[in-house]
Amino acid sequence: MEKLKIIFMGTPDFAVPSLAALVEKTEVLCVVTQPDKPKGRGHKVLPPPVKIFAEEKNLRVIQPAKVKASAVVEELSALKPDLIVVVAFGQILSQKILDIPRLGCINVHASLLPKFRGAAPIEWSIIRGEKVTGITTMKMDAGLDTGDMLLKREVEIPDEMILPQLRERLMTLGADLLLETLEKLQLGELQPTKQDDSLSTYAPLLKKETGLIDWTKPAQEIHNLVRGLYGQARAGKFKIWRTKLAAQNLSAGEIKIVGEKFFVGTGDGSLEILELQAPGSKKLNAADFLRGKKVGENFWTNE
């Protein structure tokens, strides 16, 4: 089979394995990614992971502030791609862009559509306590993750799995399923399936307030929040990185230290804090943290 001529659109590390797979099996005409942005405490301007990989492979890179801009649409159209592949790009494509490739646009989405449409499907699948998620490849339309589904693969979410572990599993699976999708596309073996909108759920962008822990909530719900945000869940000024369901009889927000173990009460039980981070400090396991901190009655609010 002839190599497909592809424009790739993606931004974070999640998209890199898919781009790497395309480099091996197709002709990548160019890579479209988000502009470089300031990151970290020093606000140093850094390129997105997809750009770093693309430049290592000597691929043409375009970084439009708005991919819908007419000049960008003209530039992409002039490349005459067979297909546009989108993986966690971060911008909505206009109908003019969707109409450019002769075979359409394919998206690799990190959920089992129509569940968890939107920007943060991996995080929300854990936060909402799902036991199974996966990857869906779909034919893109003008809606938000509403296009016809092509192929799906499931991944189990064990009770203690945290965000980086699930993300790594899905990014690898996404690359594999993308290549399978393209192979079936060329062989004429794909059978698109319409999504049932009545079964859809939404995975919105994460906001700062998403990570605020309410100790009156059930232990499992808080535990899922910590697992799904991994370092972005917060109690007072502290970041909570890892927790475990516990059997201590405590009221909501009440702290109990047993040896080198740190327990907190919730609305229906308790959690053991395994890893946490004080303001201006590095992440520590509970034992190391307790050696350097006095944990008082108003610990969450006064520190």
N, C-alpha and C positions, 0 to 999 in steps of 0.2 A: 504493500500500500504506500501511496505517496505520503510524505510528511505533511501534516496539517500546518498551515501558516496561522500563527496565533498571536494575538495581543493579550498580555497578562496584566491583570489589575489586582494588586494586593499590597498590604502595608506591614503588618506585624510579623513576628516570628512564626506565628501559626501558618502563614501563607508560604513560607520559604520551602518546605518539603514539596508542595505542589508545583512551585516554580522549578525546583530542581528536577522533578520528574518530567516536566515538559521539556526542559533543556535536553534531556536524554532522548526523548521520543518524538519531538516535534521541532518545527522551526519557529522560534520565538522572535517575532518581528520587533517588538519593543515591550518594555515594562512600564506600566503606569502606576505610580505610587504617590502617597501624600507628601507634601513638602516637609523638609527638615524642620524639627521643632525643638525648642529648649526643654531640657529635662533635668531632673534632679535638683539638689540644693543649689548648685552653682548655676543652674539655668543655662548650661552649655548647649548650644545648638547641635543636635545629633541627627544623622540620617536614619530613616526607618530600616529595619532589618532586611526588607525586600530589596531596597536600593543597594545596601552593602553587598548582598549576594549577587545581584544583577551586575554590578560593576566588576566584581571578581570574575564573572563570566563574560565580560566585555559586551554586555547587552546594552542596547539603547534604552535610556531611562528618561521618562517624562514625569514631571512633578507639578501638575496644575493645581492651583488653589481651588479652581472650579472646573471640574472635568466637563461640565455642560457648556462651557464657553465656546462660542462659534469657532474660534481659531483652533481650539483643541479638537473639536469635532472634525474640522477639515483636515487636520494633521493625521488623525486616526483613519479617516476615510481614505486618504491617499495611500495608505499602506495596503489596502485591499486584503484584509485578513479573511481567512476561512471562518475563524471563530474568535470570540473574545471569551476568556476564562477569568472569572472573578472569584477571589478568595479573600474575605475580610478586608476589602478595599477601604471602606469608610466613607464613600460618597455614593449618592443615588445617581444612577445612569438615566439620562434622558431617552426618550423614544428615538431620537435621531441617532444616538449611539447604539441602541439596541438593534437598529435597522442596518447598521454598517456591515457586519459579517454575513456572508451568504448562508452560513449554517447557524446563525444566531449567537446568543450569549449563554454560557453555562456557568452556574454558580455552585461552589462547594460550600454547603451550609452545615454548621456544626450542631444539628439537632435532627430529630426524626419529624420532619414536617408532616402536618401543619402545626405541630407543637413547637413553641419557642421560636416563633418568627421574631426577627429584630436583631439588635446590636450585640447582645451579651448572652447568647444561648447556653454557653458552657457554664457560666457562673450561676445563671438562674436554674439550670437543671439540678445543680447541687443544692442551692438555697431552698428550692421547693421540695426537696426530698425525693427526687426521682430515683428509681432503681435502675433504669435503663435509659440511655440516650443513644446517639449515633451520628452518622453523617448521611446527608441527603444531597445528591446532585440534582439540579433542576434547570429547566429551560427558563431563562429570565423573561419577565414581562415588566410592565411599568409599575406594578404594585410592590409592596414591601414583602419580599420572600413569598410571593403568591403564585409563582409560575408552576407549570406542570412538572411533577417529580419524575426523575429518570431512574436512578438507582438508590438503594438504601442499604446501610449496614448498621447493625446494632452493637453497642458496647455496654456492658454492665457497669454500674457505679457501686462498688462495695461501700459498706457503711462508713469506713474510715478514709475513703479516698479523698484527697484534697485537690484543689483547683489545678496546680501545676501537673499533677499526675494524669488527670483526665485530659487536660489540654494536650499533653504530649502524645497520649494514646490517640486522640482524635486527629491531630495534625498529620500523624503517620498514616492513619486509616484514610484520611481525606485525600492524600496524594495517591494512594493505591486505587481508591474508588474513582478518582478522576481519570486515571489512565484506563481503567476498565470501561468507564463511560465513553471515552473517546474511541476506544477500539470498537465497541458495539455501535457507536454512531457511524463509523466508517463502514461497518459491515451491514448497516441497515437493520440492526437487531434491537434498537431501543424502542420501548413501548411507553411513551409518556402517559402519566396518570394525573388527572386533575386532583387538586387538593380539596378536601372537604372543609369548607370555611367554618362549619359548625363545630369542628373539633380544634380550631386554632387557639393557641395561646400566644402571649406576647412576652418577649424578653427585652425590656427597655434598656437604654443606657444606664449604667450605674452612676449614682450620684453620691455625694459625700454622706448624705443622711441615710443612704441605704445601709451603711455599715454600723449605724448606731445600735448598740445592744440594749435591749429592754429586758432586764432580769426578771420581769413578771411574766415573760413569755415562757412557753414550755421548753424544757431542756433540749429536746430534740431539735426544735426550731432554731434555737440559738446555736447549737452545735452545727447545724447545716449552714447557717449564715457564716460562721467562722470558717468552715471547710470551703465554702463557695467563694469567699472573698480573699482568703489566705493573706493576712496582713493588713487588710483594709477594714476589718471589723474593729470597732472601738468601744471601750467602756471608759467614760470620762476622757482623760488625756492619754490613756494607754491603748496600744494596739494589741489585740488578742490574735495570736497566730495559730495556736493549736489547742483543742480541747478534747475531752473524753467524757462520755456519760458516766456519772458516778451515782453512788447510793447513799450519800450523806443526807441526813434529815435537817435541812436548812431552809430558812425563809428567803424570799426573793432578794438577791443582792447581798445576803449575809456571807461573810468570809470565814473560813475555818482553815487553819494551818495544822496539818498533822505531819510532824517530822519535816520532811522536805517536800511535802505535797500541799498543793494550793487548791482549795475547793471553794466554789461559790454556789449559793442557792439560786434556784430559778422558780418559775411559777408552779412547777409540778415535780420538783426533785432537785438535782444538783449536777454541776459539771466540775471536772478537774481541769484546771488550767495547766497545760503542758508547756506552752511557750508564750511569752509576752514581751512587750517592749515599752519601756518608759520614755517620756518625751526627751529627745536629745540623746538617747542611748541606743545601743544595739539590741537586737533580739536575743533573749536569753531563755534557757529552759528554766522551769519553775525553781528547781533546787538552787541554781546559780543566782537567780533573781532574789530569792529569799535570804541568801547570805548577805546581800548588800542593802536590803530594804527592810524597814520596819513597817509592817502591815497593820494599820490601825482600823478603828471602827468606820471612819469616813474615808477610807482608802481611795475609792473611785473619784470622789468629788473634791478632795482637798489636796491631792498630790499635784 
